[in-house]
Amino acid sequence: MKLLDTGLIGNVEIKNRIVMAAMGGHGMHEPDGDWGERYLAYFEARARGGVGLITTEATFVSQALEPFAKSLFNVASDKHLASMRRLADILHSYDCRLSIQLTAGFGRVVPFPTVPEGVKPVSASENSYFYFPDDPAWTTREITTEETEALARAFGYAAMRCREAGADCVELHGHEGYLLDQFMTGLWNSRNDRYGGSREKRLTFARESIEAIRREAGTDFPIIYRYGITHYLEGGREEEEGLWIAGELEKMGVSALHVDAGCYETHWWPHPPQYAPPGCLVDLAGKVKKVSSLPVITVGRLHYPDVAEKALAEGKADFVAIGRGLLSDPEWVNKVQSGRTAEIIPCLGCHEGCKWQMIVGEPTSCSLNPTTGHETDRQLIPLKQKRTLLVVGGGPGGIEAARVGAERGFDVTLWEASDRLGGNLWPAAKPDFKHDLADYIKYLNGLVRRLPVNVVLNKKATAGDIQKFGADYVILATGANMEPPPFNSWATDRLLTVIQVLSGMEPQGERILVMGGGILGCETAVYLARRGKLVTISTRGDADALAADHFDHNNREMLLLMIQAATINVLPGTVPVRLEKDGVVAKQQGVETKIAADSLVFAGRFMPENSLSKAFGTRGNIFSIGDCVEPGRIMDAVWGAFKVVREIEQ
């Protein structure tokens, strides 16, 4: 298996071809930006899990230009460097190599809450500020020639310090439209000095930074360069220039190329959503392989072992970088190596437990793995004496409750009202672009089979059943059901809910009106359109609020692109009120109008299935979790179950 073959980056031998991609981890830092026990434990778990090369989050080479940098890890600090040395020692004890990602900074995409009043963001030139592009007060300040020279020299000093601390290599953060990329890109670089102009001159800053690293840290210290082949943005980098850059970087002396795509304006490329296909950037890496003799690292939804292996076997890359897949399961590599791929906790591509936890200042984590980023504070403590635990409901929350209970030493019984485990994951996973949810269902069913849990299907629990069973503790995870359509219809075969459609019922006719512009309505509309139906979405709100209940903007914007590509018609401010034989009557701004449609598919709200919760009230040994409390995200159900069962008799 090529994934498990040793490989070389420069003179550094790596025990396999799996690289942990750099991901933000601000919520794991100490208050002064230092890497403390939480940060070290997070990376140790991935090293113990078998990763060959771990890349840290972006580390600023200088704190002179962006005030935000002063709150982060500082390579000039001896105290901070001692923590890097500890990290290197920990990783090396598992035969894992350490790469420190070095960044010039954010530039025009620096988060606005981090910009002090009266301070302008900086960039390669005067550019529109990403967050307020139409406000001239936020136009970026062009970095002076002297500042640019000093910033390039800072790469050399930073790399030298990293090598002193035991790092095996560095990765330059030249992608996604950050400051180094702004210098490389004509769209954002209109300078008149030696750092701007032709595309050759736009690489001067990168060239001087690489020269500084080779001068200060040694020509034998490997440099990985991460950059986007194309921005997929009008006026941004095109593929031809991206491939030319590969050759230029090789001439400069870098040791490997880490290839991705996109920028902040097209952020669904560098942060692939749940709808993106597996290995979505592999073909771009393959194009770089054809023009460069350097090792190429590919990235982008490569947490599927077969997809990652295929990328290597077909010669499109030499290494695969995995980010979120190593958040969901730090043991990914060990499970691949031991043939236990079915046991890998999948990544849903939701961004909710990782990116958005970091954004709100919490440790980077995972929707399906609450211990990620919490390795030091969320351990499961074994019970002091044997207890019984009854879980009612076999959706993601119920299964997580059963897992945590079993791992803590409970005798666990799980009752599920239907004939299969998974709950509402089943209809949600029906569209082919929701394959990650289908993988999650398979994982959950395999997990339950491996656990010492007594599963009883087709068991619709009553309050009397639960009392008679007599468990020490009870978890009610009875989920939620969709509300009925807000009107009756004589044509019941022409009125279906999205749950019915996604459970296999076929709407009549070719013209389908989907009532509801939330995530579920939009996904179902795309599902039907891809099956040849002529689909219209009616939404109570404005068109720009379509799928607004998507938690993550990367996922939402890709879903909107999918709606556009499927030529789905959207009717804003439109509320269907009844079905008639020749269509659907709806109100638009209070006026009735008829919409040509053969069937209506209703995407309503989910309502808690809380009859048992109400029956038991607030008893101290009975807990309600997940959608039966308040319909929400998978993360809410999983994390809620984890917390409740973890804290019982702790």
C-alpha positions as CSV (number, residue, x, y, z in Angstrom):
1,M,0.0,0.0,0.0
2,K,1.6,3.2,-1.2
3,L,0.1,5.2,1.7
4,L,2.3,3.3,4.1
5,D,5.5,3.5,2.0
6,T,8.3,5.7,3.4
7,G,9.0,8.9,1.5
8,L,11.5,11.8,1.3
9,I,11.1,15.5,1.5
10,G,14.5,16.9,1.0
11,N,16.8,14.9,3.2
12,V,14.0,14.1,5.7
13,E,12.7,10.5,5.6
14,I,9.0,10.2,6.5
15,K,7.7,6.8,7.6
16,N,4.5,7.0,5.4
17,R,2.9,9.3,2.9
18,I,0.3,10.9,5.3
19,V,0.8,14.5,6.2
20,M,-1.4,16.3,8.8
21,A,-2.4,19.6,7.1
22,A,-2.1,22.8,8.9
23,M,-5.3,23.9,10.7
24,G,-6.0,26.9,13.0
25,G,-5.9,26.1,16.7
26,H,-6.2,29.5,18.4
27,G,-8.5,28.2,21.1
28,M,-5.9,25.6,22.2
29,H,-3.2,28.2,22.9
30,E,-2.2,29.6,26.2
31,P,-3.3,33.2,26.9
32,D,0.0,34.5,25.6
33,G,-0.1,32.4,22.5
34,D,2.3,29.7,23.8
35,W,1.7,26.0,23.0
36,G,0.7,24.5,26.3
37,E,-0.4,21.0,27.5
38,R,-3.7,21.1,25.5
39,Y,-1.9,22.0,22.3
40,L,0.8,19.4,22.7
41,A,-1.7,16.6,23.7
42,Y,-3.7,17.4,20.5
43,F,-0.8,16.8,18.3
44,E,0.5,13.9,20.3
45,A,-2.8,12.0,19.7
46,R,-2.2,12.3,15.9
47,A,1.4,11.3,16.2
48,R,0.4,8.3,18.3
49,G,-2.2,7.6,15.6
50,G,0.5,7.0,13.0
51,V,0.8,10.3,11.0
52,G,4.1,10.6,9.2
53,L,4.5,14.4,9.1
54,I,2.5,16.9,11.3
55,T,2.2,20.5,10.2
56,T,1.3,23.1,12.8
57,E,-1.0,26.0,12.2
58,A,0.4,29.1,10.6
59,T,3.1,30.8,12.7
60,F,3.9,34.5,12.1
61,V,7.5,35.2,11.1
62,S,7.1,38.8,12.4
63,Q,4.8,40.6,14.7
64,A,5.7,44.1,13.3
65,L,2.9,44.5,10.8
66,E,-0.3,43.0,12.1
67,P,-1.2,43.6,15.8
68,F,-3.1,40.3,15.9
69,A,0.2,38.4,15.7
70,K,1.2,39.7,19.1
71,S,-1.4,37.3,20.7
72,L,-0.1,34.3,18.9
73,F,3.0,32.0,19.1
74,N,6.2,33.9,18.8
75,V,9.3,32.2,17.4
76,A,11.4,35.0,18.9
77,S,10.4,34.1,22.4
78,D,12.7,31.6,24.2
79,K,9.7,30.5,26.3
80,H,7.6,29.7,23.3
81,L,10.5,28.1,21.5
82,A,10.9,25.7,24.5
83,S,7.3,24.6,23.8
84,M,8.1,23.9,20.1
85,R,11.1,21.9,21.3
86,R,8.8,19.8,23.6
87,L,6.4,19.3,20.6
88,A,9.3,18.1,18.4
89,D,10.5,15.7,21.1
90,I,7.0,14.3,21.6
91,L,6.4,13.8,17.9
92,H,9.9,12.3,17.3
93,S,9.2,9.7,20.1
94,Y,6.5,8.3,17.7
95,D,8.8,8.5,14.7
96,C,6.7,11.4,13.4
97,R,8.2,14.4,11.8
98,L,7.4,18.1,12.6
99,S,6.8,20.8,10.0
100,I,6.2,24.4,11.1
101,Q,4.0,26.4,8.8
102,L,5.4,30.0,8.5
103,T,3.2,32.9,7.4
104,A,3.9,36.5,6.4
105,G,0.4,37.3,7.7
106,F,-3.2,37.9,6.7
107,G,-3.0,41.1,4.7
108,R,-6.3,42.1,3.2
109,V,-8.1,39.2,4.8
110,V,-7.2,39.8,8.4
111,P,-10.3,39.3,10.6
112,F,-11.8,42.7,11.3
113,P,-12.3,42.1,15.1
114,T,-8.5,41.8,15.4
115,V,-7.8,45.2,13.7
116,P,-7.4,48.0,16.3
117,E,-9.3,51.2,15.7
118,G,-7.2,53.6,13.6
119,V,-5.0,50.9,12.2
120,K,-5.3,50.0,8.5
121,P,-4.9,46.4,7.3
122,V,-1.8,45.9,5.2
123,S,-1.3,44.3,1.8
124,A,1.1,44.0,-1.1
125,S,-0.7,47.1,-2.5
126,E,-3.7,49.3,-1.8
127,N,-6.5,46.8,-2.1
128,S,-10.1,46.5,-1.1
129,Y,-10.5,44.9,2.3
130,F,-12.2,41.5,2.0
131,Y,-14.8,42.0,4.8
132,F,-15.8,45.6,3.8
133,P,-14.8,45.9,0.1
134,D,-16.9,48.9,-0.6
135,D,-15.7,51.0,2.4
136,P,-12.7,53.1,1.4
137,A,-11.8,53.6,5.0
138,W,-10.8,50.0,5.1
139,T,-8.6,50.1,2.0
140,T,-5.4,48.4,2.8
141,R,-2.1,50.2,3.3
142,E,0.7,49.1,0.9
143,I,3.6,47.7,2.7
144,T,6.7,49.7,2.1
145,T,9.8,48.3,0.3
146,E,11.7,48.4,3.6
147,E,9.0,46.6,5.4
148,T,8.9,43.9,2.7
149,E,12.6,43.5,2.9
150,A,12.5,43.0,6.6
151,L,9.6,40.6,6.4
152,A,11.5,38.4,3.9
153,R,14.5,38.4,6.3
154,A,12.2,37.4,9.1
155,F,11.5,34.1,7.3
156,G,15.1,33.2,7.6
157,Y,15.3,34.0,11.3
158,A,12.0,32.1,12.0
159,A,13.2,29.0,10.1
160,M,16.5,29.1,12.0
161,R,14.7,29.1,15.3
162,C,12.4,26.3,14.2
163,R,15.4,24.2,13.3
164,E,17.0,25.0,16.6
165,A,13.9,23.7,18.3
166,G,14.0,20.4,16.5
167,A,11.6,21.0,13.6
168,D,12.3,18.8,10.6
169,C,11.2,21.3,8.0
170,V,9.0,24.4,7.4
171,E,6.1,25.0,5.1
172,L,5.5,28.4,3.6
173,H,2.0,29.7,3.8
174,G,1.6,30.9,0.2
175,H,-2.0,30.0,-0.5
176,E,-5.6,31.0,-0.1
177,G,-5.1,34.7,-0.7
178,Y,-3.1,35.4,2.4
179,L,-0.3,38.1,2.4
180,L,2.4,36.0,0.7
181,D,-0.2,35.0,-2.0
182,Q,-1.2,38.7,-2.4
183,F,2.4,39.5,-3.4
184,M,2.4,36.6,-5.9
185,T,-0.9,37.6,-7.5
186,G,-1.5,40.4,-10.1
187,L,-5.0,41.0,-8.8
188,W,-3.6,42.2,-5.5
189,N,-0.1,43.3,-6.4
190,S,0.2,46.6,-8.4
191,R,3.5,47.7,-6.9
192,N,6.1,49.7,-8.8
193,D,9.2,48.5,-6.9
194,R,11.1,45.2,-7.4
195,Y,8.3,43.3,-5.6
196,G,5.7,44.0,-8.2
197,G,5.0,44.3,-11.9
198,S,5.6,41.2,-14.1
199,R,4.8,37.8,-12.8
200,E,8.5,37.2,-12.3
201,K,8.8,40.3,-10.1
202,R,5.7,39.3,-8.1
203,L,7.7,36.3,-7.0
204,T,10.5,38.4,-5.6
205,F,9.1,38.4,-2.1
206,A,8.8,34.6,-2.1
207,R,12.2,34.3,-3.6
208,E,13.9,36.5,-1.0
209,S,12.0,34.7,1.8
210,I,13.3,31.3,0.5
211,E,16.8,32.7,0.1
212,A,16.7,33.9,3.7
213,I,15.6,30.5,5.0
214,R,18.4,28.8,3.1
215,R,20.9,31.3,4.3
216,E,19.9,31.3,8.0
217,A,18.6,27.7,8.5
218,G,20.8,25.9,6.0
219,T,20.5,24.8,2.4
220,D,19.8,21.2,3.7
221,F,16.7,22.4,5.8
222,P,13.7,21.3,3.7
223,I,11.1,24.0,2.6
224,I,7.6,22.9,1.6
225,Y,5.7,25.6,-0.4
226,R,1.9,25.6,-0.2
227,Y,0.2,27.6,-2.9
228,G,-2.9,27.5,-5.1
229,I,-2.6,26.6,-8.7
230,T,-5.7,28.7,-9.5
231,H,-7.9,31.0,-7.4
232,Y,-11.0,30.2,-9.5
233,L,-11.6,34.0,-9.4
234,E,-11.9,36.5,-12.2
235,G,-8.6,38.4,-12.3
236,G,-6.9,35.9,-10.0
237,R,-4.3,33.3,-10.8
238,E,-5.1,31.0,-13.7
239,E,-3.9,27.5,-14.0
240,E,-1.2,28.2,-16.6
241,E,0.5,30.7,-14.2
242,G,0.1,28.3,-11.3
243,L,2.0,25.6,-13.2
244,W,4.7,28.1,-14.2
245,I,5.1,29.0,-10.6
246,A,5.8,25.4,-9.8
247,G,8.9,25.5,-12.0
248,E,10.0,28.8,-10.5
249,L,9.7,27.5,-6.9
250,E,11.8,24.4,-7.9
251,K,14.5,26.7,-9.2
252,M,14.4,28.6,-5.9
253,G,15.3,25.5,-4.0
254,V,12.1,24.4,-2.3
255,S,11.9,20.7,-1.4
256,A,8.2,20.0,-2.0
257,L,5.1,21.6,-3.3
258,H,1.8,21.4,-1.4
259,V,-0.9,22.1,-4.0
260,D,-4.4,23.5,-3.5
261,A,-6.7,26.1,-5.0
262,G,-9.0,29.0,-4.2
263,C,-8.9,32.1,-2.0
264,Y,-11.2,33.9,0.4
265,E,-13.6,34.9,-2.4
266,T,-13.9,31.3,-3.5
267,H,-13.4,29.8,0.0
268,W,-15.2,26.6,-0.8
269,W,-12.1,25.4,-2.7
270,P,-9.5,25.7,0.1
271,H,-12.2,24.7,2.6
272,P,-14.0,22.0,0.7
273,P,-17.7,21.7,1.9
274,Q,-19.6,18.5,2.6
275,Y,-20.9,18.6,-1.0
276,A,-17.4,18.6,-2.6
277,P,-16.4,15.3,-4.2
278,P,-13.7,13.2,-2.5
279,G,-10.2,14.1,-3.6
280,C,-11.5,17.3,-5.1
281,L,-8.0,18.8,-5.7
282,V,-6.1,15.7,-6.7
283,D,-6.2,16.4,-10.5
284,L,-4.6,19.8,-9.9
285,A,-1.8,18.1,-8.0
286,G,-1.4,15.6,-10.9
287,K,-0.9,18.5,-13.3
288,V,1.9,19.9,-11.1
289,K,3.5,16.4,-11.1
290,K,3.8,16.6,-14.9
291,V,5.8,19.8,-14.8
292,S,7.9,19.4,-11.6
293,S,10.4,16.8,-10.3
294,L,9.7,17.8,-6.7
295,P,7.6,15.7,-4.3
296,V,4.0,16.9,-4.6
297,I,1.5,16.9,-1.6
298,T,-2.2,16.9,-2.5
299,V,-5.0,17.9,-0.2
300,G,-8.8,18.2,-0.2
301,R,-11.2,15.7,1.3
302,L,-8.7,12.8,1.3
303,H,-9.9,11.2,4.5
304,Y,-11.2,8.3,2.4
305,P,-8.4,5.7,2.4
306,D,-9.2,4.3,-1.1
307,V,-9.2,7.8,-2.6
308,A,-6.0,8.8,-0.9
309,E,-4.3,5.5,-2.1
310,K,-5.6,6.0,-5.6
311,A,-4.0,9.5,-5.8
312,L,-0.6,8.0,-5.0
313,A,-1.1,4.9,-7.1
314,E,-1.9,6.9,-10.2
315,G,1.1,9.1,-9.7
316,K,-0.8,12.3,-9.2
317,A,0.9,13.0,-5.8
318,D,3.7,11.7,-3.6
319,F,2.0,12.6,-0.3
320,V,-1.5,13.2,0.8
321,A,-2.4,15.9,3.4
322,I,-5.4,15.2,5.6
323,G,-6.8,17.9,7.9
324,R,-10.3,17.4,9.2
325,G,-10.2,13.7,8.8
326,L,-7.5,13.6,11.5
327,L,-9.7,15.7,13.7
328,S,-12.6,13.2,13.5
329,D,-10.2,10.3,14.0
330,P,-6.6,10.7,15.2
331,E,-6.1,6.9,14.7
332,W,-6.8,7.2,11.0
333,V,-3.4,5.9,9.9
334,N,-3.2,3.1,12.5
335,K,-6.6,1.9,11.4
336,V,-5.6,1.9,7.7
337,Q,-2.4,0.1,8.6
338,S,-4.2,-2.6,10.5
339,G,-7.0,-3.1,8.0
340,R,-9.7,-1.5,10.1
341,T,-10.9,1.2,7.7
342,A,-14.5,0.5,8.6
343,E,-13.7,1.7,12.1
344,I,-12.5,5.2,11.0
345,I,-14.7,7.9,12.3
346,P,-15.8,9.8,9.2
347,C,-15.5,13.5,8.6
348,L,-18.9,15.1,7.6
349,G,-17.3,18.2,6.0
350,C,-19.6,20.4,8.2
351,H,-16.9,22.8,9.5
352,E,-19.0,23.1,12.7
353,G,-16.8,21.4,15.3
354,C,-13.5,22.5,13.8
355,K,-13.5,25.8,12.1
356,W,-16.4,27.4,13.9
357,Q,-15.3,26.3,17.3
358,M,-11.9,28.0,16.6
359,I,-13.6,31.2,15.3
360,V,-15.6,31.6,18.6
361,G,-12.4,31.1,20.6
362,E,-12.9,27.5,21.6
363,P,-10.4,24.6,20.9
364,T,-10.5,23.3,17.4
365,S,-12.5,20.1,17.7
366,C,-14.9,17.8,15.7
367,S,-18.7,17.4,15.5
368,L,-18.4,13.6,15.8
369,N,-15.4,13.5,18.2
370,P,-15.8,15.8,21.2
371,T,-12.4,14.8,22.6
372,T,-10.5,16.4,19.8
373,G,-8.9,19.5,21.1
374,H,-10.0,18.4,24.6
375,E,-7.6,15.5,25.1
376,T,-6.6,16.9,28.5
377,D,-10.0,17.8,29.9
378,R,-12.6,15.3,28.4
379,Q,-11.2,11.9,29.4
380,L,-13.8,9.2,30.1
381,I,-13.4,8.1,33.8
382,P,-14.4,4.4,34.5
383,L,-17.3,3.9,36.9
384,K,-16.4,3.1,40.5
385,Q,-19.2,0.5,40.6
386,K,-21.3,-1.3,38.0
387,R,-24.4,0.6,36.8
388,T,-27.1,0.0,34.1
389,L,-27.9,2.4,31.4
390,L,-30.9,2.4,29.2
391,V,-30.8,4.5,26.0
392,V,-34.0,5.1,24.2
393,G,-33.4,6.1,20.6
394,G,-30.9,4.9,18.1
395,G,-29.9,8.0,16.2
396,P,-26.5,9.7,16.5
397,G,-27.1,11.0,20.0
398,G,-28.4,7.7,21.3
399,I,-25.6,5.8,19.8
400,E,-23.0,8.2,21.2
401,A,-24.6,7.9,24.7
402,A,-24.4,4.1,24.4
403,R,-20.7,4.3,23.3
404,V,-19.7,6.6,26.1
405,G,-21.6,4.4,28.6
406,A,-20.0,1.2,27.4
407,E,-16.5,2.7,27.5
408,R,-17.1,3.9,31.0
409,G,-18.3,0.5,32.1
410,F,-22.1,0.7,32.2
411,D,-24.2,-2.3,31.2
412,V,-25.9,-0.6,28.3
413,T,-29.2,-1.5,26.6
414,L,-30.4,0.5,23.6
415,W,-34.0,0.5,22.4
416,E,-34.8,1.7,18.9
417,A,-38.4,2.1,17.7
418,S,-37.7,1.3,14.1
419,D,-36.1,-1.6,12.4
420,R,-32.7,0.1,11.9
421,L,-30.3,2.4,13.7
422,G,-29.6,5.9,12.4
423,G,-32.8,7.9,12.9
424,N,-33.2,10.8,10.6
425,L,-29.7,10.3,9.2
426,W,-31.3,7.9,6.7
427,P,-33.4,10.3,4.7
428,A,-30.7,13.0,5.1
429,A,-28.1,10.7,3.5
430,K,-30.2,9.8,0.5
431,P,-28.8,12.3,-2.1
432,D,-25.5,11.1,-3.6
433,F,-23.9,14.3,-2.6
434,K,-24.5,13.4,1.1
435,H,-22.3,10.3,0.9
436,D,-20.5,11.3,4.1
437,L,-23.7,10.9,6.1
438,A,-24.1,7.4,4.5
439,D,-20.6,6.6,5.6
440,Y,-21.5,7.8,9.1
441,I,-24.5,5.5,9.2
442,K,-22.3,2.6,8.3
443,Y,-19.8,3.6,10.9
444,L,-22.4,3.9,13.6
445,N,-23.9,0.5,12.9
446,G,-20.4,-1.1,12.9
447,L,-19.6,0.7,16.1
448,V,-22.7,-0.7,17.9
449,R,-21.8,-4.2,16.7
450,R,-18.4,-3.9,18.2
451,L,-19.6,-2.5,21.5
452,P,-20.9,-4.5,24.5
453,V,-24.4,-3.0,24.0
454,N,-27.6,-4.9,23.9
455,V,-29.6,-3.5,21.0
456,V,-33.4,-4.1,20.7
457,L,-34.9,-2.9,17.4
458,N,-38.7,-2.4,16.8
459,K,-39.0,-1.4,20.5
460,K,-41.3,1.6,20.8
461,A,-40.8,2.5,24.5
462,T,-43.5,3.6,26.8
463,A,-43.0,5.3,30.2
464,G,-44.2,2.0,31.8
465,D,-41.6,0.0,29.8
466,I,-38.9,2.3,31.0
467,Q,-40.0,2.1,34.7
468,K,-40.3,-1.6,34.5
469,F,-36.8,-2.1,33.0
470,G,-35.4,-0.4,36.1
471,A,-32.1,1.0,34.8
472,D,-30.0,3.1,37.1
473,Y,-29.8,5.8,34.4
474,V,-31.9,6.5,31.3
475,I,-31.0,8.6,28.3
476,L,-34.0,9.7,26.2
477,A,-32.8,10.3,22.6
478,T,-36.1,10.1,20.8
479,G,-35.4,12.6,18.2
480,A,-37.8,14.8,16.2
481,N,-40.4,14.5,13.5
482,M,-41.2,16.9,10.7
483,E,-44.4,19.0,11.2
484,P,-47.3,18.2,8.9
485,P,-48.0,20.5,5.9
486,P,-49.9,23.6,6.9
487,F,-52.9,22.7,4.7
488,N,-54.9,19.6,3.9
489,S,-55.2,18.3,0.3
490,W,-57.6,16.0,-1.4
491,A,-54.6,15.0,-3.6
492,T,-52.6,13.2,-0.9
493,D,-50.5,11.4,-3.6
494,R,-49.4,14.8,-4.9
495,L,-48.4,16.2,-1.4
496,L,-45.3,14.7,0.2
497,T,-42.8,15.8,2.8
498,V,-39.1,15.9,2.0
499,I,-38.7,13.0,4.5
500,Q,-41.1,10.9,2.4
501,V,-39.3,11.8,-0.8
502,L,-35.9,11.0,0.7
503,S,-37.2,7.8,2.1
504,G,-38.1,6.5,-1.3
505,M,-41.5,7.9,-2.2
506,E,-41.7,9.4,-5.7
507,P,-43.5,12.7,-6.3
508,Q,-46.0,12.5,-9.2
509,G,-45.2,14.3,-12.5
510,E,-42.2,16.2,-13.7
511,R,-42.9,19.7,-12.3
512,I,-42.2,19.7,-8.6
513,L,-42.7,22.6,-6.2
514,V,-40.5,22.4,-3.0
515,M,-42.1,24.4,-0.2
516,G,-39.3,25.6,2.1
517,G,-36.0,27.3,1.4
518,G,-34.0,25.9,4.3
519,I,-31.2,23.4,4.0
520,L,-33.4,20.4,3.7
521,G,-35.7,22.0,1.1
522,C,-32.7,23.1,-1.0
523,E,-30.9,19.7,-0.8
524,T,-34.1,17.9,-1.7
525,A,-34.6,20.3,-4.7
526,V,-31.1,19.5,-6.0
527,Y,-31.7,15.8,-5.5
528,L,-34.9,15.9,-7.5
529,A,-33.4,18.2,-10.2
530,R,-30.5,15.8,-10.7
531,R,-33.0,13.0,-11.2
532,G,-34.6,14.9,-14.1
533,K,-37.4,16.8,-12.4
534,L,-38.3,20.4,-13.2
535,V,-38.0,22.0,-9.7
536,T,-39.1,25.2,-8.2
537,I,-38.4,26.3,-4.6
538,S,-40.8,28.6,-2.8
539,T,-39.5,30.3,0.2
540,R,-41.2,32.7,2.7
541,G,-38.1,34.9,2.9
542,D,-36.0,36.7,0.4
543,A,-33.9,35.0,-2.2
544,D,-30.7,35.9,-0.5
545,A,-31.8,34.1,2.6
546,L,-32.0,30.7,0.8
547,A,-30.4,28.0,2.9
548,A,-29.6,30.6,5.6
549,D,-29.9,27.9,8.2
550,H,-26.7,26.4,7.0
551,F,-24.2,26.9,9.9
552,D,-21.2,27.3,7.7
553,H,-20.9,29.7,4.8
554,N,-18.6,27.3,2.7
555,N,-21.3,24.7,2.7
556,R,-24.1,27.2,2.1
557,E,-22.4,28.9,-0.8
558,M,-21.6,25.6,-2.5
559,L,-25.2,24.5,-2.1
560,L,-26.4,27.8,-3.7
561,L,-24.0,27.1,-6.6
562,M,-25.5,23.6,-6.9
563,I,-29.0,25.1,-7.1
564,Q,-27.9,27.5,-9.8
565,A,-26.2,24.7,-11.8
566,A,-29.4,22.6,-11.6
567,T,-31.4,25.5,-13.1
568,I,-33.8,25.4,-10.1
569,N,-36.3,28.3,-10.1
570,V,-36.6,30.2,-6.8
571,L,-39.7,32.1,-5.8
572,P,-39.0,34.4,-2.9
573,G,-41.8,35.7,-0.6
574,T,-44.1,32.9,-1.8
575,V,-46.2,30.7,0.5
576,P,-48.3,27.9,-0.9
577,V,-51.8,27.7,0.5
578,R,-53.5,24.9,-1.4
579,L,-53.3,22.3,-4.1
580,E,-55.6,22.4,-7.1
581,K,-55.8,20.0,-10.0
582,D,-53.8,22.1,-12.4
583,G,-51.2,23.5,-9.9
584,V,-50.5,25.0,-6.5
585,V,-52.1,28.2,-5.3
586,A,-49.6,30.4,-3.4
587,K,-49.7,33.9,-1.8
588,Q,-47.1,36.4,-2.9
589,Q,-47.2,39.6,-1.0
590,G,-50.7,38.7,0.1
591,V,-52.0,38.1,-3.5
592,E,-52.9,34.6,-4.6
593,T,-51.2,33.3,-7.7
594,K,-51.1,29.9,-9.3
595,I,-47.8,28.0,-9.8
596,A,-47.7,25.2,-12.5
597,A,-46.7,22.1,-10.5
598,D,-47.7,18.4,-10.6
599,S,-46.6,17.8,-7.0
600,L,-45.7,19.7,-3.9
601,V,-42.9,18.6,-1.6
602,F,-43.1,20.1,1.9
603,A,-39.9,21.0,3.8
604,G,-41.1,22.0,7.2
605,R,-39.7,22.4,10.7
606,F,-38.7,19.5,12.9
607,M,-40.6,19.3,16.2
608,P,-39.3,17.4,19.2
609,E,-40.6,13.9,19.9
610,N,-40.7,14.7,23.6
611,S,-43.7,12.7,25.0
612,L,-41.4,10.6,27.2
613,S,-39.4,13.6,28.3
614,K,-42.6,15.2,29.4
615,A,-43.8,12.1,31.2
616,F,-40.7,11.8,33.3
617,G,-40.1,15.5,33.9
618,T,-36.9,16.4,35.8
619,R,-36.0,13.1,37.5
620,G,-32.3,13.0,38.5
621,N,-31.5,9.8,36.8
622,I,-33.3,10.4,33.5
623,F,-31.8,12.7,30.9
624,S,-33.1,14.0,27.6
625,I,-30.6,14.8,24.8
626,G,-30.5,15.9,21.2
627,D,-33.5,16.7,19.0
628,C,-36.1,15.6,21.6
629,V,-35.0,18.6,23.6
630,E,-34.5,21.0,20.7
631,P,-34.0,20.0,17.0
632,G,-30.5,21.0,16.0
633,R,-27.3,19.7,14.4
634,I,-25.6,16.4,14.6
635,M,-22.9,18.0,16.6
636,D,-25.5,19.1,19.2
637,A,-26.8,15.5,19.6
638,V,-23.3,13.9,19.8
639,W,-21.8,16.5,22.1
640,G,-24.9,16.6,24.3
641,A,-24.9,12.8,24.7
642,F,-21.1,12.8,25.4
643,K,-21.4,15.4,28.1
644,V,-24.3,13.9,29.9
645,V,-23.0,10.3,30.1
646,R,-19.5,11.4,30.8
647,E,-20.6,13.4,33.8
648,I,-22.7,10.7,35.4
649,E,-21.1,9.7,38.8
650,Q,-17.8,11.3,37.7
